[in-house]
Amino acid sequence: MRTRRLPTLVLVLLAVVLAAPAVHTQGKITPPQFTVGGKVYTAGDDYFLANYTQLQAYLAKVDQESDRVRVVEIGKTAEGRPMLMAIVTSPENHKQLARYKAIANRLARAEGLTDEEARKLAAEGRAVVWMTAACTAPR
């Protein structure tokens, strides 16, 4: 039986939806609704799964509407489509992403790092939550 993999984007969308209460305080954010055949579906509705194109368009819209969401391409899917990641954080943290990445790299590698240095880096850095999924559905 052949299967079709749905991209990582599904869980990224979930992260955006879960972050919506914090994002909502800054202004109007379009809810995750999709129109198919004249009927409007909301992400999470029974018997509805948004397709890749719908999710990609929604993330682009949220990226434009919010200073707390930045959507970046992190690679290509098996079908050659952009694999997207939504970074949801404060505007201040967005400005420091390169620094936080450097801290995470230094802590992950840890060679030559003293306990005191590690504690200082951990105090300055930010926790990262990576959510992903690989769903399969019969064709």
Salt bridges, closest charged atoms under 4 A:
GLU73 OE2 - LYS76 NZ 3.11
GLU79 OE1 - ARG81 NE 3.26
GLU116 OE2 - LYS120 NZ 3.39
GLU124 OE2 - ARG99 NE 2.83
